[in-house]
Amino acid sequence: MNHLKSVTLLFVLFPVLIAAQDGWQLDKPHSFIEFEVEHIVVLKKVEKMDGSYTLGVTKGKFKEFDISLKTTDGDFLKSKIEAKIDVNSVDTGNELRDAHLESESFFYAKEFPEIKFNSKSIDLYGKDIYKITGELTIRGVTEEVELDVDFNSRSQNLAKSDYLSISMEGILNRYDFGMDWNVVMEGGGFRVSSNVRFNIQANFIRE
């Protein structure tokens, strides 16, 4: 009798469980993970630019990554987002610089080939404006980070499948993750900024 009740309860709950959580597949060709960092950062005011100081931005991206999204009851606030990034796919348009980033001075890809992110909470701050708090792991170090999120659209694609588009951005201090390589320049300044800005475009199709 108890077994029969358990089976009956399972059939009653099964449709509810199916409806409660939705999985979304990443539309990889229309998604990206990019970053940028300032280089040759001046600490003091320079009255005359004599060629010794320049302030620029180096941009890069990761070519190999996966982002998973699961929503509950169609509510984005109840979503779970996870991401995995292949460190060896870093691309700044310069092979020597990419090799330096993969080295022990930065990502140390040989020992820590993957960057991971797991969301902990999602909060609403305005119309379609969210903030995601989660744990980011780089070089085996896990720190809590916040991402500003724009909920761009929820629609249907040409195949009539449900489509979801979100943009995420944030800033992290690379020193927090053990990536503390730098060069102190004559006159005051560092070769590379400690802050890294990252930008993520993630588009999903309902599974």
N, C-alpha and C positions, 0 to 999 in steps of 0.2 A: 504493500500500500504506500509506504513512504517513497519507494522508488517511483511509483506511478505519479505521485504528487510532484516529485522533483522533475520528472519528464514534462508533466503538464505545465509547471511553472516556467520551465525553460522555453517551451513553445510560446508562452504568453509574453515573456520578456524579450525573446529573440528579435522580433520586429522593432522593439523599442531601442535595443542596443544598436541595431543597424542604423536607425534614424538618428541616433544621438551623436555619432561621431563620423565626420566626413574626412576622407583623405584627399589630398591634392597633389598632383604630379607636376614637378617643375618643368616649365617650358624653357629648356636650357638655351636654345638659340636666341631667345629674346630676354635673357637674363644676364647679369654681369656682377662681378665683385671688383671694385676699383679702389685705389688708395692714392694719396698724395702726401708729400712731405716737403717742407721748406728746406733748402740747403744754403749753406754759408749764412748763418743767422748772426746778425750784428747785435751786440749787447749795448753798445753806446752810440750816441748820435754821431754821424759822420757828416762833417760840414761840406766836404768836397769829395765826390766820387773820383778816385784816381786810378781805378782799375783793380785796386786791392780787395774791394768788397763788391760782391754782387748778391742780390737776393732773388732766388728763383724757386721754382716748384718742380719737383720730380714726380711724375705720375707713373703708376703701374697698375697691373691687374693680375688676377689669378685665372688661368685658362681652364683648370679642372676643379670642379666643386659640385656639391650637391646640397640642396636645401629642401627639407621636408616640412610640410604644413598639415596639421590636423585641426579641424574646427569642431566644436561641440554645439549642437543645436543651432547651427548657422550663426553663432555668435563669435565674432572675431576676438572679443575680449577673453573668450575661453579657449583660445587657440594655443597650440603647442608648436613651436618652431625650433628646428634643429638644423645645423649646418656643418658640413665637413669640407675642408679645403685642402687640396694637395699643394703643399709648400713648394715642391719641385716644379710646379707649373707657373711660378712667378715670372712675370714678363714686364720689364720696364723699357723694352726697346734697345737694350744694350747688354750683350752677353756677359761682359766682364762685371758689370754692376749686378746682374742677376746672380752670377756665381758668388759674388761677395755677399749678397742677401741670403743665399742658401748656406753660406759658411757658418762656422761657430760664432762669428762676430754678430750675427743677427739671428736668423731662424734656426740655424743648426739642423738643417733638414736631414742629415744623416742619422741623427738620434731622434729627432722629433719631426717626422715627415708630414704630420697632419695638424691642422688647426681645427678646433671644435668649438661650437657654440650651442648652448641649450637655454632656451627661454625659461624664465621662472614666473613672470607675471606680465600682463599687458594692461595698461591703463589708458583711458580716454581723456584727452585734454582739449578737444574741440571737435568741430564737425570733420570727421574722417582724419583727425590728427591723433596719433597714439604714441605712447612711449613703451618700449619693451625693455624690461630688465632681465638680464640673463648672465650666465657664466661663460666666459671666453677663456679657452685654454690654448696657450702658445708656449712652445718650448717646455712643456710639462708644468707650466705655472698657470693656475686658474684664478682669474680675477672677475669681479662683478662689473659689468658695463651696462650703459644705457644707450638705447638706439631711438632716435626720433623717427617716427613712421608716418608716411602719407599713404592713406588708403586711396589709391588712384581710381580704381573702378572695379565693379563687379558686373559682368555682362556675359554675352555668349560670343564665341568665336565663329568662324565661317562654317565649322562643322556642327554648329548648334550645341557645343559643349559649354558648360559653365566655366567662366574664365575670371581669374582674379589677378589684379595687378597692384603691387605695393612697392614703395620706395623706402629704404632705410638708410640712415646716415648717423655717424657718431665720431668721436675723437678718443683716442687712447694714448697713453704715455708708454712708449716702448720700453722705457727703463723698468716699468713695473713687471715686465716679462723677461727681464734679463738681457735685453738687447741694448746694451749700454755702450757699444762702440761709438767713438767720436774722436774728433781732432780739434784741440784748442788752437785757435788762430791768433797770430800776432796782432796786438791792438785790441783784443777782446772780441770773442765770438766763437761759435762752434760750427764745424763743418756741416752737421746735419741736425735739424730740430729733433727734440725728444717727442714731440707730439705728431701723431699720424692721423690724418682724417681719412675715413673710409666711406664709401658710397656703394649701396647695394640696390640693384633693381631685380626684383623677383616676380616672375609671372607664373601663374599656376593654372592647370586644367583639372577640373574635378575628376577623380578616378571613378 
